[in-house]
Amino acid sequence: MVLSPLLSNSSLSGCLRNLVRVTSMRNSVRSRHTRALPPTILSKIFGVNKGKAFGKDAATAGSDFQRSVNFVSPCLREELLCKLSEPVRDCCHKVTIVGTGMVGVAIANSLLFQRITSHIAMVDAFPKKLEGEGMDYSHSSTFIGDPKIEYDTDFCISHNSKVVVITAGVRPVKGETRLDLVQRNAEILRSIIPPLVNYSPNAVFVIISNPVDILSWITWKISGLPVHQVIGSGTHLDSARFRFLIADRLGIAPSSVQGYIIGEHGDSMVPLWSGVNVAGVQFRDIIPNIGLETDDERWYEIAKEVVKLGPVVRCLKGYSNTAIGLSAADIIMAILRNTQAIIPVSTLVQGHHDVCNEMFLSLPCAIGENGITQIIRMHMTEYEKKLFQASAGAVYNVQKDVKP
């Protein structure tokens, strides 16, 4: 035969032996990197046979060709990538969001769209909703900086987070008292806080769920964390609304108005008119009684409107999420970037402004990588101080009947 002398050639036989070795190596590589994917919701919809050929000749289609030629395709990953080290599993700015309702999604949107973090983990008790949200974010990766998106019903997904955001909770039902709402949400916190702390003991916990002041206190008591690692979103959003309404009346940018609301995130919140200013010009220097009922320009009505804005938004659209999502992202950004920004958030106020009880209320605080680093000693009027103490009393009247 013509091939006989060729096969006797030592060079050619060596090539054939090398071909056999490469083929067996590629088969080994393929077996190592080929694994069965876990079933998903889609497998229930389309069934397990969605990859087979259709028609009466499906069983024999291509069989003659496969028998005659046995191709071994290379492993694309092995051929394309030359691995030098293991990738980092959890980056230094990982944020876990517990609860993927409207608020949780708004927070994730704010973090990802502003590129505050590139690693988000989401936890929720409803797997279909969670998988849908996770897939939606994953499919948009190309447009938002290729973030790492993880999602699971198991708290282990939160491992080694830098920030843990709590949005989980129940909404008030008709006829339910505030204490009833607190008790129901407290039960949820008792079940989710311990495992979250176990997986991320160094994380800063940011509480969004309402009533935020009492739930922040409960989180602190349950977690055993240092108080600076537990932050309630508090009156940060209320202060933003306050600044917007003032700016809207003046016809200037809201960011140019400096002013704070402190105390409870609720009906008893306290506007600090004594410190409101634009470009360093104190409003009190122009209108000494600004914010009081004796103010002829009725600026005090703005503070009353701030109290109503949250319920109004919820009444109009069914929920409020955009503003609180951006507000929470602002707090998280201060943590991840260690900015020491001054933000009015809920923290332990015992000993401040003659508050004797152990409780959380909002005061302007410096926020950095370890959470709250400083609490601003506000110089307020005696009238504002009395309002702050009254706010503390209103919150404590509910808190005192709650066991953490």
C-alpha positions as a Markdown table, in Angstrom:
| # | Residue | x | y | z |
|---|---|---|---|---|
| 1 | Met | 0.0 | 0.0 | 0.0 |
| 2 | Val | 1.0 | 3.6 | -0.5 |
| 3 | Leu | 0.6 | 4.5 | 3.2 |
| 4 | Ser | 2.8 | 1.6 | 4.4 |
| 5 | Pro | 6.2 | 3.3 | 3.7 |
| 6 | Leu | 4.8 | 6.5 | 5.1 |
| 7 | Leu | 3.7 | 4.9 | 8.3 |
| 8 | Ser | 7.0 | 3.4 | 8.8 |
| 9 | Asn | 8.5 | 6.8 | 8.8 |
| 10 | Ser | 9.6 | 7.6 | 12.4 |
| 11 | Ser | 8.7 | 11.2 | 12.1 |
| 12 | Leu | 5.2 | 10.6 | 11.0 |
| 13 | Ser | 4.6 | 7.9 | 13.7 |
| 14 | Gly | 5.8 | 10.4 | 16.3 |
| 15 | Cys | 3.3 | 13.0 | 15.1 |
| 16 | Leu | 0.5 | 10.4 | 15.4 |
| 17 | Arg | 1.5 | 9.5 | 18.9 |
| 18 | Asn | 1.5 | 13.2 | 19.8 |
| 19 | Leu | -2.0 | 13.6 | 18.2 |
| 20 | Val | -3.3 | 10.8 | 20.4 |
| 21 | Arg | -1.8 | 12.4 | 23.5 |
| 22 | Val | -3.3 | 15.8 | 22.8 |
| 23 | Thr | -6.7 | 14.3 | 22.0 |
| 24 | Ser | -6.8 | 12.4 | 25.3 |
| 25 | Met | -5.6 | 15.5 | 27.2 |
| 26 | Arg | -8.5 | 17.5 | 25.7 |
| 27 | Asn | -11.0 | 14.9 | 26.6 |
| 28 | Ser | -9.7 | 15.0 | 30.2 |
| 29 | Val | -10.0 | 18.8 | 30.2 |
| 30 | Arg | -13.5 | 18.7 | 28.9 |
| 31 | Ser | -14.6 | 16.2 | 31.6 |
| 32 | Arg | -13.2 | 18.5 | 34.3 |
| 33 | His | -15.0 | 21.6 | 33.1 |
| 34 | Thr | -18.3 | 20.2 | 32.0 |
| 35 | Arg | -20.9 | 20.0 | 34.7 |
| 36 | Ala | -24.7 | 19.8 | 34.8 |
| 37 | Leu | -26.3 | 23.2 | 35.5 |
| 38 | Pro | -28.9 | 23.3 | 38.3 |
| 39 | Pro | -32.5 | 23.3 | 37.1 |
| 40 | Thr | -34.1 | 26.8 | 36.9 |
| 41 | Ile | -37.6 | 28.1 | 36.5 |
| 42 | Leu | -37.2 | 28.0 | 32.7 |
| 43 | Ser | -36.6 | 24.2 | 32.7 |
| 44 | Lys | -40.2 | 23.8 | 34.1 |
| 45 | Ile | -41.6 | 25.9 | 31.3 |
| 46 | Phe | -39.7 | 24.4 | 28.4 |
| 47 | Gly | -39.1 | 20.9 | 29.7 |
| 48 | Val | -36.0 | 18.8 | 29.7 |
| 49 | Asn | -35.9 | 18.0 | 26.0 |
| 50 | Lys | -35.7 | 21.5 | 24.6 |
| 51 | Gly | -32.2 | 20.8 | 23.1 |
| 52 | Lys | -33.2 | 17.7 | 21.0 |
| 53 | Ala | -34.0 | 17.7 | 17.2 |
| 54 | Phe | -37.5 | 17.9 | 16.0 |
| 55 | Gly | -39.3 | 15.7 | 13.4 |
| 56 | Lys | -39.5 | 11.9 | 12.6 |
| 57 | Asp | -35.8 | 11.7 | 11.6 |
| 58 | Ala | -34.6 | 13.3 | 14.8 |
| 59 | Ala | -33.3 | 9.9 | 16.2 |
| 60 | Thr | -31.1 | 9.2 | 13.3 |
| 61 | Ala | -30.1 | 12.7 | 12.2 |
| 62 | Gly | -26.4 | 13.0 | 11.8 |
| 63 | Ser | -25.7 | 9.6 | 13.2 |
| 64 | Asp | -23.9 | 8.2 | 10.1 |
| 65 | Phe | -21.7 | 11.2 | 10.0 |
| 66 | Gln | -20.9 | 10.9 | 13.7 |
| 67 | Arg | -20.0 | 7.3 | 13.3 |
| 68 | Ser | -17.7 | 7.9 | 10.4 |
| 69 | Val | -15.8 | 10.9 | 11.9 |
| 70 | Asn | -15.1 | 11.2 | 15.7 |
| 71 | Phe | -14.3 | 14.9 | 16.3 |
| 72 | Val | -13.0 | 16.1 | 19.7 |
| 73 | Ser | -13.6 | 19.9 | 20.1 |
| 74 | Pro | -11.1 | 21.8 | 22.2 |
| 75 | Cys | -12.1 | 23.3 | 25.6 |
| 76 | Leu | -12.6 | 27.0 | 24.7 |
| 77 | Arg | -11.8 | 28.2 | 28.2 |
| 78 | Glu | -8.6 | 26.3 | 28.5 |
| 79 | Glu | -7.5 | 27.4 | 25.0 |
| 80 | Leu | -8.4 | 31.0 | 25.5 |
| 81 | Leu | -7.4 | 31.8 | 29.0 |
| 82 | Cys | -4.1 | 31.3 | 30.8 |
| 83 | Lys | -4.8 | 31.4 | 34.5 |
| 84 | Leu | -2.2 | 33.0 | 36.8 |
| 85 | Ser | -4.2 | 33.4 | 40.1 |
| 86 | Glu | -7.5 | 32.9 | 41.7 |
| 87 | Pro | -10.0 | 35.8 | 41.3 |
| 88 | Val | -11.1 | 37.6 | 44.5 |
| 89 | Arg | -14.5 | 36.3 | 45.6 |
| 90 | Asp | -15.7 | 39.2 | 47.6 |
| 91 | Cys | -14.4 | 42.7 | 46.8 |
| 92 | Cys | -13.8 | 45.4 | 49.4 |
| 93 | His | -17.0 | 47.2 | 48.5 |
| 94 | Lys | -19.5 | 44.4 | 48.5 |
| 95 | Val | -23.1 | 45.5 | 49.4 |
| 96 | Thr | -25.8 | 43.1 | 50.4 |
| 97 | Ile | -29.4 | 44.2 | 50.1 |
| 98 | Val | -31.9 | 42.2 | 52.2 |
| 99 | Gly | -35.3 | 42.5 | 50.6 |
| 100 | Thr | -35.9 | 43.0 | 46.9 |
| 101 | Gly | -39.2 | 44.9 | 47.0 |
| 102 | Met | -39.6 | 48.3 | 45.5 |
| 103 | Val | -37.2 | 50.0 | 48.0 |
| 104 | Gly | -34.6 | 47.3 | 47.7 |
| 105 | Val | -34.6 | 47.5 | 43.9 |
| 106 | Ala | -34.4 | 51.3 | 44.1 |
| 107 | Ile | -31.4 | 51.1 | 46.3 |
| 108 | Ala | -29.7 | 48.6 | 43.9 |
| 109 | Asn | -30.5 | 50.9 | 41.0 |
| 110 | Ser | -29.0 | 53.9 | 42.7 |
| 111 | Leu | -25.8 | 52.0 | 43.6 |
| 112 | Leu | -25.3 | 50.4 | 40.2 |
| 113 | Phe | -26.4 | 53.3 | 38.0 |
| 114 | Gln | -24.2 | 55.7 | 39.9 |
| 115 | Arg | -21.4 | 53.1 | 40.0 |
| 116 | Ile | -21.0 | 53.4 | 43.7 |
| 117 | Thr | -20.2 | 49.7 | 43.9 |
| 118 | Ser | -19.5 | 46.9 | 41.5 |
| 119 | His | -20.5 | 44.1 | 43.7 |
| 120 | Ile | -24.1 | 43.6 | 44.9 |
| 121 | Ala | -25.6 | 40.6 | 46.7 |
| 122 | Met | -29.4 | 40.3 | 47.0 |
| 123 | Val | -31.3 | 38.2 | 49.5 |
| 124 | Asp | -35.0 | 37.6 | 49.5 |
| 125 | Ala | -37.6 | 35.1 | 50.7 |
| 126 | Phe | -39.4 | 34.9 | 47.4 |
| 127 | Pro | -37.1 | 33.0 | 44.9 |
| 128 | Lys | -39.0 | 33.7 | 41.7 |
| 129 | Lys | -39.0 | 37.5 | 42.3 |
| 130 | Leu | -35.4 | 37.3 | 43.4 |
| 131 | Glu | -34.2 | 35.3 | 40.3 |
| 132 | Gly | -36.1 | 37.7 | 38.0 |
| 133 | Glu | -34.5 | 40.8 | 39.5 |
| 134 | Gly | -31.0 | 39.1 | 39.5 |
| 135 | Met | -31.3 | 38.1 | 35.9 |
| 136 | Asp | -32.5 | 41.6 | 34.9 |
| 137 | Tyr | -29.5 | 43.2 | 36.5 |
| 138 | Ser | -27.1 | 40.6 | 35.0 |
| 139 | His | -28.5 | 41.1 | 31.5 |
| 140 | Ser | -27.8 | 44.9 | 31.9 |
| 141 | Ser | -24.2 | 44.4 | 33.0 |
| 142 | Thr | -22.7 | 45.7 | 29.7 |
| 143 | Phe | -24.4 | 49.1 | 30.3 |
| 144 | Ile | -23.5 | 49.6 | 34.0 |
| 145 | Gly | -19.8 | 48.8 | 34.2 |
| 146 | Asp | -19.9 | 44.9 | 34.4 |
| 147 | Pro | -20.8 | 44.6 | 38.1 |
| 148 | Lys | -20.8 | 41.3 | 39.9 |
| 149 | Ile | -24.5 | 40.4 | 40.8 |
| 150 | Glu | -25.3 | 37.6 | 43.2 |
| 151 | Tyr | -28.7 | 36.6 | 44.5 |
| 152 | Asp | -29.9 | 33.8 | 46.7 |
| 153 | Thr | -32.5 | 33.0 | 49.4 |
| 154 | Asp | -29.6 | 31.8 | 51.6 |
| 155 | Phe | -27.8 | 34.4 | 53.8 |
| 156 | Cys | -24.5 | 32.8 | 52.9 |
| 157 | Ile | -24.5 | 35.0 | 49.7 |
| 158 | Ser | -23.9 | 38.0 | 52.0 |
| 159 | His | -20.5 | 36.6 | 53.1 |
| 160 | Asn | -17.9 | 39.3 | 53.7 |
| 161 | Ser | -20.0 | 42.3 | 52.9 |
| 162 | Lys | -18.8 | 45.8 | 53.6 |
| 163 | Val | -22.4 | 47.1 | 54.0 |
| 164 | Val | -25.6 | 45.2 | 54.7 |
| 165 | Val | -28.8 | 47.1 | 53.9 |
| 166 | Ile | -32.0 | 46.0 | 55.6 |
| 167 | Thr | -35.2 | 46.8 | 53.7 |
| 168 | Ala | -37.1 | 43.7 | 54.7 |
| 169 | Gly | -40.3 | 44.3 | 56.6 |
| 170 | Val | -44.1 | 44.3 | 56.5 |
| 171 | Arg | -46.3 | 47.2 | 55.7 |
| 172 | Pro | -48.9 | 48.5 | 58.1 |
| 173 | Val | -52.4 | 47.1 | 57.6 |
| 174 | Lys | -55.7 | 48.9 | 58.2 |
| 175 | Gly | -56.4 | 49.3 | 61.9 |
| 176 | Glu | -52.9 | 48.2 | 63.0 |
| 177 | Thr | -51.2 | 50.3 | 65.7 |
| 178 | Arg | -47.7 | 51.5 | 65.4 |
| 179 | Leu | -46.7 | 49.1 | 68.2 |
| 180 | Asp | -48.2 | 46.2 | 66.3 |
| 181 | Leu | -46.1 | 47.1 | 63.3 |
| 182 | Val | -43.0 | 47.3 | 65.3 |
| 183 | Gln | -43.6 | 43.9 | 66.9 |
| 184 | Arg | -44.1 | 42.2 | 63.5 |
| 185 | Asn | -41.0 | 43.8 | 62.0 |
| 186 | Ala | -39.0 | 43.1 | 65.2 |
| 187 | Glu | -39.8 | 39.4 | 64.7 |
| 188 | Ile | -38.3 | 39.5 | 61.2 |
| 189 | Leu | -35.1 | 41.2 | 62.4 |
| 190 | Arg | -34.7 | 38.6 | 65.1 |
| 191 | Ser | -34.5 | 35.9 | 62.4 |
| 192 | Ile | -32.3 | 37.7 | 59.9 |
| 193 | Ile | -29.8 | 39.7 | 61.9 |
| 194 | Pro | -27.9 | 36.9 | 63.6 |
| 195 | Pro | -26.9 | 35.0 | 60.4 |
| 196 | Leu | -26.1 | 38.3 | 58.6 |
| 197 | Val | -23.7 | 39.3 | 61.4 |
| 198 | Asn | -22.2 | 35.8 | 61.4 |
| 199 | Tyr | -21.4 | 36.1 | 57.7 |
| 200 | Ser | -20.2 | 39.7 | 57.8 |
| 201 | Pro | -19.2 | 40.7 | 61.4 |
| 202 | Asn | -17.3 | 43.8 | 60.2 |
| 203 | Ala | -20.0 | 45.1 | 58.0 |
| 204 | Val | -21.8 | 48.4 | 58.6 |
| 205 | Phe | -25.6 | 47.7 | 58.9 |
| 206 | Val | -27.8 | 50.4 | 57.3 |
| 207 | Ile | -31.5 | 50.0 | 58.4 |
| 208 | Ile | -34.2 | 51.3 | 56.0 |
| 209 | Ser | -37.3 | 49.4 | 57.3 |
| 210 | Asn | -39.8 | 51.4 | 59.3 |
| 211 | Pro | -40.2 | 52.5 | 62.0 |
| 212 | Val | -36.6 | 53.0 | 61.3 |
| 213 | Asp | -35.5 | 54.5 | 64.7 |
| 214 | Ile | -36.9 | 51.7 | 66.8 |
| 215 | Leu | -35.8 | 49.0 | 64.3 |
| 216 | Ser | -32.3 | 50.4 | 64.2 |
| 217 | Trp | -32.2 | 50.2 | 68.0 |
| 218 | Ile | -33.5 | 46.6 | 67.9 |
| 219 | Thr | -30.8 | 45.7 | 65.3 |
| 220 | Trp | -28.1 | 47.1 | 67.5 |
| 221 | Lys | -29.3 | 45.1 | 70.5 |
| 222 | Ile | -29.8 | 41.9 | 68.6 |
| 223 | Ser | -26.5 | 42.1 | 66.6 |
| 224 | Gly | -24.2 | 42.8 | 69.5 |
| 225 | Leu | -22.3 | 45.1 | 67.1 |
| 226 | Pro | -20.6 | 48.4 | 68.2 |
| 227 | Val | -23.1 | 51.2 | 68.0 |
| 228 | His | -21.1 | 52.9 | 65.2 |
| 229 | Gln | -21.7 | 49.9 | 62.9 |
| 230 | Val | -25.5 | 50.3 | 63.0 |
| 231 | Ile | -27.0 | 53.3 | 61.1 |
| 232 | Gly | -30.7 | 54.1 | 60.5 |
| 233 | Ser | -31.5 | 56.0 | 57.4 |
| 234 | Gly | -33.3 | 58.4 | 59.7 |
| 235 | Thr | -34.2 | 61.9 | 58.6 |
| 236 | His | -31.7 | 62.1 | 55.6 |
| 237 | Leu | -34.6 | 61.9 | 53.2 |
| 238 | Asp | -36.7 | 64.3 | 55.3 |
| 239 | Ser | -33.9 | 66.8 | 55.3 |
| 240 | Ala | -33.7 | 66.5 | 51.5 |
| 241 | Arg | -37.4 | 67.2 | 51.2 |
| 242 | Phe | -37.0 | 70.1 | 53.6 |
| 243 | Arg | -34.2 | 71.6 | 51.5 |
| 244 | Phe | -36.2 | 71.1 | 48.3 |
| 245 | Leu | -39.3 | 72.9 | 49.5 |
| 246 | Ile | -37.2 | 75.9 | 50.8 |
| 247 | Ala | -35.3 | 76.0 | 47.5 |
| 248 | Asp | -38.5 | 75.7 | 45.4 |
| 249 | Arg | -39.9 | 78.7 | 47.2 |
| 250 | Leu | -36.8 | 80.8 | 46.8 |
| 251 | Gly | -36.2 | 79.7 | 43.2 |
| 252 | Ile | -32.7 | 78.3 | 43.7 |
| 253 | Ala | -31.1 | 74.8 | 43.7 |
| 254 | Pro | -31.9 | 72.5 | 46.6 |
| 255 | Ser | -28.2 | 71.6 | 47.0 |
| 256 | Ser | -27.5 | 75.3 | 47.8 |
| 257 | Val | -29.8 | 75.2 | 50.8 |
| 258 | Gln | -28.2 | 74.0 | 54.0 |
| 259 | Gly | -30.7 | 72.7 | 56.6 |
| 260 | Tyr | -31.4 | 69.7 | 58.8 |
| 261 | Ile | -34.4 | 67.9 | 60.2 |
| 262 | Ile | -33.5 | 65.8 | 63.3 |
| 263 | Gly | -35.3 | 63.5 | 65.8 |
| 264 | Glu | -37.8 | 60.9 | 64.7 |
| 265 | His | -38.4 | 59.9 | 61.1 |
| 266 | Gly | -42.1 | 60.4 | 61.6 |
| 267 | Asp | -44.7 | 62.9 | 62.8 |
| 268 | Ser | -42.5 | 64.4 | 65.6 |
| 269 | Met | -39.5 | 65.3 | 63.4 |
| 270 | Val | -37.8 | 68.6 | 64.3 |
| 271 | Pro | -36.8 | 71.2 | 61.7 |
| 272 | Leu | -33.7 | 73.1 | 62.8 |
| 273 | Trp | -34.7 | 76.6 | 61.4 |
| 274 | Ser | -32.0 | 78.1 | 63.6 |
| 275 | Gly | -29.3 | 76.6 | 61.3 |
| 276 | Val | -30.9 | 77.0 | 57.8 |
| 277 | Asn | -28.8 | 79.1 | 55.5 |
| 278 | Val | -27.9 | 79.8 | 51.9 |
| 279 | Ala | -24.3 | 80.7 | 51.1 |
| 280 | Gly | -23.7 | 81.2 | 54.8 |
| 281 | Val | -26.5 | 83.7 | 55.2 |
| 282 | Gln | -28.6 | 82.6 | 58.2 |
| 283 | Phe | -32.4 | 82.9 | 57.6 |
| 284 | Arg | -32.8 | 83.9 | 61.3 |
| 285 | Asp | -30.6 | 87.0 | 60.7 |
| 286 | Ile | -33.3 | 88.1 | 58.2 |
| 287 | Ile | -36.4 | 86.8 | 59.9 |
| 288 | Pro | -35.7 | 86.3 | 63.7 |
| 289 | Asn | -38.9 | 84.3 | 64.3 |
| 290 | Ile | -38.6 | 82.1 | 61.2 |
| 291 | Gly | -40.2 | 78.7 | 61.6 |
| 292 | Leu | -42.5 | 79.9 | 64.5 |
| 293 | Glu | -46.2 | 80.4 | 64.3 |
| 294 | Thr | -45.6 | 84.1 | 64.6 |
| 295 | Asp | -43.8 | 84.2 | 61.3 |
| 296 | Asp | -45.8 | 86.4 | 58.9 |
| 297 | Glu | -44.3 | 84.6 | 55.8 |
| 298 | Arg | -45.5 | 81.2 | 57.3 |
| 299 | Trp | -42.3 | 79.3 | 56.6 |
| 300 | Tyr | -43.3 | 76.9 | 59.4 |
| 301 | Glu | -45.8 | 75.4 | 56.9 |
| 302 | Ile | -42.9 | 73.9 | 55.0 |
| 303 | Ala | -42.0 | 71.7 | 58.0 |
| 304 | Lys | -45.6 | 70.5 | 58.3 |
| 305 | Glu | -45.6 | 69.6 | 54.6 |
| 306 | Val | -42.4 | 67.5 | 54.9 |
| 307 | Val | -44.2 | 65.3 | 57.4 |
| 308 | Lys | -47.0 | 64.6 | 54.9 |
| 309 | Leu | -44.9 | 64.1 | 51.8 |
| 310 | Gly | -44.1 | 60.4 | 52.3 |
| 311 | Pro | -47.7 | 59.4 | 52.8 |
| 312 | Val | -48.8 | 61.6 | 49.8 |
| 313 | Val | -46.3 | 59.9 | 47.5 |
| 314 | Arg | -47.4 | 56.5 | 48.7 |
| 315 | Cys | -51.0 | 57.4 | 48.2 |
| 316 | Leu | -50.4 | 58.7 | 44.6 |
| 317 | Lys | -48.2 | 55.9 | 43.3 |
| 318 | Gly | -48.8 | 53.1 | 45.8 |
| 319 | Tyr | -45.3 | 53.2 | 47.3 |
| 320 | Ser | -42.3 | 55.4 | 47.7 |
| 321 | Asn | -39.0 | 54.1 | 46.6 |
| 322 | Thr | -36.9 | 56.5 | 44.3 |
| 323 | Ala | -36.0 | 59.1 | 46.9 |
| 324 | Ile | -35.3 | 56.7 | 49.7 |
| 325 | Gly | -33.2 | 54.6 | 47.3 |
| 326 | Leu | -31.0 | 57.6 | 46.4 |
| 327 | Ser | -30.9 | 58.6 | 50.1 |
| 328 | Ala | -29.7 | 55.2 | 51.2 |
| 329 | Ala | -27.1 | 55.1 | 48.3 |
| 330 | Asp | -25.8 | 58.5 | 49.6 |
| 331 | Ile | -25.2 | 56.9 | 53.0 |
| 332 | Ile | -23.6 | 53.8 | 51.5 |
| 333 | Met | -21.3 | 55.9 | 49.3 |
| 334 | Ala | -20.0 | 57.8 | 52.4 |
| 335 | Ile | -19.2 | 54.4 | 53.9 |
| 336 | Leu | -17.5 | 52.8 | 50.9 |
| 337 | Arg | -15.5 | 55.9 | 50.0 |
| 338 | Asn | -14.7 | 56.9 | 53.6 |
| 339 | Thr | -15.8 | 60.5 | 52.9 |
| 340 | Gln | -16.7 | 61.5 | 56.5 |
| 341 | Ala | -19.7 | 63.3 | 55.0 |
| 342 | Ile | -22.1 | 64.9 | 57.5 |
| 343 | Ile | -25.5 | 63.2 | 57.1 |
| 344 | Pro | -28.5 | 63.2 | 59.4 |
| 345 | Val | -29.0 | 59.5 | 60.3 |
| 346 | Ser | -30.4 | 57.6 | 63.2 |
| 347 | Thr | -28.0 | 56.6 | 65.9 |
| 348 | Leu | -27.8 | 56.2 | 69.7 |
| 349 | Val | -28.7 | 59.6 | 71.2 |
| 350 | Gln | -28.6 | 58.7 | 74.9 |
| 351 | Gly | -26.8 | 61.6 | 76.7 |
| 352 | His | -27.3 | 64.0 | 73.8 |
| 353 | His | -29.5 | 67.1 | 74.4 |
| 354 | Asp | -30.7 | 65.7 | 77.7 |
| 355 | Val | -32.1 | 62.4 | 76.3 |
| 356 | Cys | -31.8 | 59.9 | 79.1 |
| 357 | Asn | -33.2 | 56.8 | 77.5 |
| 358 | Glu | -31.3 | 54.3 | 75.4 |
| 359 | Met | -32.7 | 54.9 | 71.9 |
| 360 | Phe | -32.0 | 55.9 | 68.3 |
| 361 | Leu | -32.9 | 59.2 | 66.8 |
| 362 | Ser | -31.4 | 61.3 | 64.0 |
| 363 | Leu | -28.6 | 63.8 | 64.4 |
| 364 | Pro | -26.1 | 65.0 | 61.9 |
| 365 | Cys | -23.2 | 62.5 | 61.9 |
| 366 | Ala | -19.9 | 62.0 | 60.1 |
| 367 | Ile | -19.9 | 58.7 | 58.2 |
| 368 | Gly | -16.9 | 56.8 | 57.0 |
| 369 | Glu | -15.6 | 53.3 | 56.4 |
| 370 | Asn | -16.3 | 52.1 | 60.0 |
| 371 | Gly | -19.8 | 53.7 | 60.1 |
| 372 | Ile | -20.5 | 56.7 | 62.3 |
| 373 | Thr | -17.3 | 58.4 | 63.5 |
| 374 | Gln | -18.6 | 61.7 | 64.9 |
| 375 | Ile | -21.9 | 63.1 | 66.1 |
| 376 | Ile | -22.3 | 66.9 | 65.6 |
| 377 | Arg | -23.0 | 68.8 | 68.8 |
| 378 | Met | -25.9 | 70.9 | 67.4 |
| 379 | His | -26.4 | 74.4 | 68.8 |
| 380 | Met | -30.1 | 74.6 | 68.8 |
| 381 | Thr | -32.6 | 77.0 | 70.5 |
| 382 | Glu | -34.4 | 76.1 | 73.7 |
| 383 | Tyr | -37.6 | 75.7 | 71.7 |
| 384 | Glu | -35.9 | 73.3 | 69.3 |
| 385 | Lys | -34.4 | 71.4 | 72.1 |
| 386 | Lys | -37.8 | 70.9 | 73.7 |
| 387 | Leu | -39.2 | 69.7 | 70.4 |
| 388 | Phe | -36.3 | 67.2 | 70.1 |
| 389 | Gln | -37.0 | 65.9 | 73.6 |
| 390 | Ala | -40.7 | 65.6 | 72.8 |
| 391 | Ser | -39.7 | 63.6 | 69.7 |
| 392 | Ala | -37.6 | 61.3 | 71.9 |
| 393 | Gly | -40.6 | 60.8 | 74.2 |
| 394 | Ala | -42.9 | 59.9 | 71.4 |
| 395 | Val | -40.6 | 57.2 | 70.1 |
| 396 | Tyr | -39.7 | 55.9 | 73.5 |
| 397 | Asn | -43.4 | 55.5 | 74.4 |
| 398 | Val | -43.6 | 52.8 | 71.7 |
| 399 | Gln | -40.1 | 51.4 | 72.1 |
| 400 | Lys | -40.5 | 50.7 | 75.9 |
| 401 | Asp | -43.0 | 47.9 | 75.2 |
| 402 | Val | -40.7 | 46.2 | 72.6 |
| 403 | Lys | -38.3 | 43.5 | 73.6 |
| 404 | Pro | -35.3 | 43.2 | 71.3 |
